[in-house]
Amino acid sequence: MLYVANELVQSNRKKLPNLVSEFFPAFLETMPLAMRGADEKTQKSIRRLATVWEERQLFTAANAARLKRALGTNTKKKKKNANIH
């Protein structure tokens, strides 16, 4: 179900910007529920989805942080090595 929701919000975020904000409360409620009892692979996929949404700025920064906290995910971005040539 999360894959369908992901496709819906990402493919329509520019055409229907309110759709993303309207879906946020549902994601905040259901994604942590989906984590409970899920195997490690599924939990990793759910966390990755939240990270992708954060990177693509699908939600406000505050809402992205709320979602990641609800999933028990670190909200700090990893720093990339600036010395790579």
Number of C-alpha atoms within 10 A of each C-alpha: 5 14 9 8 13 15 11 13 22 17 11 14 16 12 10 12 13 12 15 19 16 11 13 17 12 10 15 18 12 12 20 18 13 14 18 10 9 12 9 10 8 13 18 13 13 21 20 14 16 23 20 12 17 21 13 10 11 20 19 12 13 9 16 21 19 15 25 22 14 14 20 12 16 12 16 8 9 7 6 7 7 6 5 5 4
